[in-house]
Amino acid sequence: MLYYNRRCEMAGEDMDLKRTIYQELLNWKEEATGKVLEVNGARQVGKTYILDKFARENYKTYIYINMVQSSGKAFLECLNSIQNEWKPGIKREEKPIHKAINLFDDRFEDCKDTIIVIDEIQESPEVFSMIREFARGFEANFIVTGSYLGKTFNKEYFLPAGDIDILNLDTLSFEEFLMAVGKYEIYQDIDLFGAGLHEQYDEIKSWYDIYCQIGGYPAVVKKYIEKKDISACKKETANIIKIFIEESERYFDDILEVNLLEQMLPAVAQSMIKEKKGSSDLIKELSGIVFREDSNRVTKKSINQAIAWLYRSNVIGYCGQVNEGDILNVTPNCRFYFRDLGTCRHFLEIAGASPDTIAGIINENVVYISLKKRVDNMEIAGTTPWYALYKDGELDFFVNSRQDYCNYGIEVKAGRAIGKTANQMLQDGKINYLYLLKGDTYGGVEERKFTVPIYLVDRIQFEKNIKY
């Protein structure tokens, strides 16, 4: 028996952060689709930890294989040993993968009360190509995951379309952050439009300000809970970014590509700072930020590759552009946003943005992350969130609801300012309703305009029968 203790390969985590994906994992188990579950997410968002917790609490037998650690090497040795047993003229083993798993861990039983988690699966094309067999040839449940699944787009990997279910895990949302600090019940009780105790709004706003400073990486949140030190949290974020860059190096062919990857993240932040209405060619824009026009060291293909890596690694995301308020006229991928607020702030500060500029971009990024989840859940239209251009003006975000098929505008504003373009689009019928998200408000309703504290963005509804 080659049985590897799961705890030996996982650093201990003393603090149990509640994650909403846990319920989604329970739903997946209950639905029993027979497919392999792929859990996506950036490095250090807590994938391994939450899967370990889920597997231990819901299955009789839990087998963990990490393709970059000793268990991965041992599993490949088991597979090779089974394959080497076969010689011409000898009947081939009917279920060689079953036998290899049993050799790896003799507790294995091919039944629904067994789960096998394969972590960092991108490290082995051989194992990745078995996903179809995992889905079709086993009663046991399989979950695969990795921080750098973008590597599997290489031609050596067989992509198992139709045999996988997919869940995404991001850094802690503001709601999950409030769970961690024991303030979620207050957050739930607050009225969306101001009919509540101002003291409660003020308390949640103070926690929102902290969250916007530190972001949602589990290690960073734990650091804050333990030390209440923003600067220590920022150092932790910087360390996570450093490790991500260093780990990415082994997936690139030469040092120029690695250097380019390092330069792309500050360049993304600079593109967010520029006061312009998106870009039809983000690659050209980034090239202009990183290199002089006369530089020929890096090709457009190299920049595309670096950006694709950051996107596939769940570090950045795209935003599309709705032209003249027409959802049939959308230009994809015209803006960048970060998938974590701490990372966003880190690179905005490197880029030299002023505190006011950083605050405005962070607030927009909060809304982007909220809308991205709704896109993924098919609650709103699009493959990414959208903003809109209309009559030479701009609307921060444009939402087409798949619940009531109405169009909603979102403006992220300070004070009493209301975007002229948002009002014009509402007047011209390009949007049916308008949400004004502000940090210094308790909320309010004026006909088809709904003012909501920005820290309640995850609770706003995109349906006609809005309750207030």
N, C-alpha and C positions, 0 to 999 in steps of 0.2 A: 504493500500500500504506500502510495506517495501522497499522504494527506497533509496539507499545509494549513496551519491554524490561521484563520482570518485576522485575528488580532495582532499577529506578528508583523503583518504587512501594513497596518494602518495606525497612524499616530492617534493616540487617545484624544477624545474630545470630551471635556468635563461638562460643558454647558450644552444642554439640549435645546437648540433653537427650533421652534415649530415652523414647519414649511407647509404651505398649502398644497404642494405637489403630492404630499403624502396621501391625501384623499383621492387624488387622481390615480395614484398607484393602486389603491384599494379598488377603485372602479375598474381599472384594467384587469385586475385579478378576477373580479366578479364577472366581468363580461366574457372572459375566457374565449377570446377570438382565435386562439391557437397561433397567433403571430408572435414573433420576437419583438420585444419592446426595446426601442432605441431611445435612450435618454441623452438629450443634447444639452450643452451648456459650456460656458467658458471655464478656464482653469480656476480651481479653488472656490467655486460657487456652492460646493457641498454635495455634489452628486454621489460620491462614494459613501459619504456618511449617511445620507438619507436612504440610499439603497440598502446599506448594511442594516439600518434600523428596520426598514420595511421587511426585508427578508427574514431577519431573526424573529420578528413579532408575528409573522403570518404564514410561515412554512415550517414543516417538521424537519426537512433537510435543506440546508443552505450550503452551496458550494461556490466559492469565490476564486476567480482566476484573474490575475493581473498580468497583462502581456508585457509589461516592462519590468516586472519583478520576478522573484524566484518561482512563483507558482506558474507564471506564463511559460518559463523555460521548461519546468517539469511537465506541464501539459503537452507541450510540443514534443518532448521526449517520449511521452506515452503514445501520442499519435504516430510518431515515427516507428516506435517499437512494434505497434500493431501492423503497420504497413510493411515492415521488414519481415514479418512472419510469413507473408504471402510469397510463394514461389510458383513458377509455371508448373501446371499440373496439379496444384493443390487448390482445393475449393476455397474461394475467397470468403473471408469473414462477412456474414450477412449484414451485421450492424457494427462496423469497425469503430465508429465514433462513440457509440454506446459503450463498447468494450474499453476504449481509451479513457473515457470519463470514469468508468468503474476502476480502471487501473490507477488513475490519478487519485481517486477518493472512493474507497470501498463502501462508503455509506450510500452511494448513489443508487436510487431506485427511480425507474422511469415512470413516475406517477405525478399527479397534479399537486401533491404535497411536497414536491421537490422544486427548488429554484436554483438556477445556475446563473451567476452574474459574471460576465466577462468584461473587465475594465481595460481601458486603453487598447481597445480592439484594433485600432488603426495601425498598430505596430505589426500586425500579422495578416498579410493578404490571404494566407492559407486558411486561417481561422475565420476571417471575415467572409470568405467565400462559402463557409459552411452554414451561414445564416438560413438559407433556404431549407437545408436539411434539418437544422434545429427546429424550424417552424413546422415542417411537414412530417418529420420522422420521429418526433418525441411527444410524449404526454407531459413531460416536465416543462416548467416555464423557464424561458431564457430572457435575460435582460443584457443588452450590450451598451457600452458607453465609452466615452473618451473625450478629452479636451480638445483634440486636434483631428476631429473626424473629417475635416476638409481634405486631409491626405487621401481619403478613400475615393476622391474624384479622379485619381490617377488611373490609367488604363489597366494596371495590373489588378485592380480590385473589381470583383463582380458585384454589381449593385443589385440587391435582392428586392426589386420593386414588387409590391403586392404581398410581401411576406413580413413586413414590419409595421408596427404601430410606433408613433413618435410622440414623446413628451419633451417639453423644454423646461429647463431649470435656469433661472437667472439669479443674480444676486438678490438679497432680501428686498422685497418691496417695502414701501412705507408701512403698509398694514402689518407685514411680518416683523418689521422693526418695532412697531408698537406692541406686538405680542411679546417680543423679547424684553421690553422694558416695563411690561405690565400696565399699559395704557390703552389696550385695544377696546375694552368695554366702553370707556369714555368716548373713544372715536366712533364706535358704532351708535352710541346714543345721540350724538350731535345731529341736530336737524340741518339738512343740506342748505336751507335758505334763511337761516338766522333765528328761528324760533327756539332758542335755547339759551342756557346760561353762558354769558360772555366769558366767564372764568374758564369754562371748559374749552371753548374755542381757543382762548389764549394759551392754555396749557398744551393743547395739541399743536398749535402753531409753534411753540417753543421747541417741541420735539421734532417738528418738521425742519426747523432751521438747523438743528443738529444733524439730522439725516442728510440734508443738502450739503453739509460740510464733509461728512465721512463716507457716504454711500452705503452700499449694502453687502459688501463681501463679508461672509460669516466671521472670518478672523478679525476683520476691522471692527465689526459690531461688538464682538466679544472683548476686544481691546478697550472699546469705549465703556462698556458695562463694568469692566474691571477697574479701569483707571480714570475714567471721566476726563481724558486728556486728548483734545483734538489733534495736537501736534503729533502725538504717538500714533494716532490713527492714520494720519497722513503718511507717516513713515512706513506703516504697515502696507498701505496702498502702493507706495513707491516700490516696496520690496516685491509685492505680487506682480507688478508690471515688469520689474527687472527679471524675475524668474520666467515670466511668460516669454520675454524676448530671448533669453538664454535657451529656453527649451525649444523655441521655434527655430533656432540656428540649425539644428540637425535635419530640418526638413527643407533647407535651401542649399543650393549647389555651390555658391561661392560667397566670399566675404562682402562683395558689393551688394548682393541681394540682402544680406543680413543688415548691413548699414542702412540700406534703403528702408527696410522694415522699421528700424528705430526712428528714422526721420519722418515716416508717414504719420505717426500718431500726433506729434506736434503740428504737422501740416494740416491734419484733419481739424484740429482745434482752431487753427488760423482761418480755415475756410468757414468755420462757424461764426467767427468774430466779424468777418467782412460784412459790411452792410450792403447786401445785394440780394436780388430775388432769385436765389438758387443758381444753378449752373447746368447748362445742357451738356457740358463735358467736364465732369469732375476730375477725370484723369489729367486733362490738359491743365486745369486749374492747379491741381496738386503739383504737377511737374513744374509749373511756374513758381510755386512757393519754395520747393525744395532745391531747384537748380536754376542757374542762369539760362537764358535763352540759347546761349551759344554752347551749352554743355551737351556733349553727345555720349556721355558715359553710360546713361541709363535710357533704355527704350521705353516706349509706351507699354509694351508687353510686360516689362519688369514692374512698372508701376501698377498695372492691372493685377499682376500676380500678388504683389504685396497687399493691395487693398482687398483682393479676394480672400487672402489668408486671414486678414483681420476680421472680415465679415464672417467667414466660415468658422472662425474661432470664437464667434459671438462676443467680440470686443466692440465692434461698431455696427450700426444699422443704417439703412437707407430710408429716405423719405421721398415720395413722388410728388409731382406738381400737377394740380388740376388747372387746366387752362380755361379762363373765362367762365368758371363755375360749371363746366360741362364734364360730367364723370365719364363720358365717352371720349374725352380728349385729355388723356393723362400722359405726361412725360415721366417715365420712371427714373428713379435714382438721381435726383437733382440736389439732394442735401444729405449730409451725414449727421448722425447723432451717436452718442456713446450709449452702451448698454448698462453702464453703472455710473452713478453720479460722482463717486469719489474719483474714478478714473477721469471723468470729464473735467472736474475741477483741477485735477493734477496737471493736465495738459493745457488747460486754459491759463493757469498760472505760469507755466513754462513759456507760453506764447506771449505773456506780458499783458493780458487783459486787465482792465480796471475792475475794482470790486463791483460796481454797478453793472458792468457788462457781464461779468461772471454770474451775478445773481439772475439777470434776465435770461441768459442761455441755460443755466441750470433749471430754472422753472420751465422753460420750454422743453428741456430734455425729460423732465418729470412727466409732462403730458405725453411726449412721444412714447416713453416706455409703457405708459398706461394704454395708449392706443395700440401699440404693437401687440400686446397681449390679446386685445379684442380682435385684431386682425387674425392672429393665430387661431383664435377660437371661432372664427367666421361669424362674429357678431356684427362686424362692419365690413364694407367692401374694400377690395384692394389686396395686393400682396404685401404692401407696406402701408404705414400711415401716409396721409396726404396733407399738403398745404395747398393754398389756391392763389392764383393771380387773377385779378379782375380789374379791367379799365385802369391799367397802370398802377393799381394798388395791390396789396397783399393781405391775405387772411392767414393767421398763424397755422390753423389746422382746419381741414374740411373732412367731414364724416358723412358717409352714406350708410344709414343704418339698415341692417338686414332684418330688423325686427318690425319696423313700421315703414321702411322704404322712403323715409324722409331724409332731407339733407340738413346737417347741423354744422354751424360754424363754431369755432373755438378761438377766442382771443385771450392771450396771456398778458395781462396788463397790470400796471401799478396804479394806485390812486384811483381817480375818477376818470382816467383816460379811457376812451372807447375808440377803437379803430374806425376810421372813416370808411374804409373798404368793407368792413364787416356790416356796418349800417346800410351801405349801398346794396350789398348783396341780399340783405334781409328785405329791403324795400323792393328790390327788383325780382324777388322770388327765387333767387339762386340758392338761398338757404331758407329752410322753414323755421328754424329756431337758432338762437345764438346763446352760447355759454360764455360768460365773462369770468375767467378764473383769476383771482387776485389773492395776494397774501395779506392785505390789510382790510379785510371785509369779514362781516359775519353772514353775508348772503342777502339775497332779496330777489323779488320777481317783479318784472315790468312787462306786461303783455307777453311777447314771445322771446324776451330776454331774461336769462336766468343768471344771476350773479352768485357765484359759489366760491368759498375759500379754496385755494388751489390744493391745499393738503387733503381735500376730500375728492380729488379728481377720480379716484378709483370707484367712487360710489355714484358718480353721475350716471344718468340713464339716457339712452338714445331711443326713446319711444314716446309717442304722442301723448299718452296718458301719464305725463309726469306728475308725480304726487308731491304737493308742497303745501 
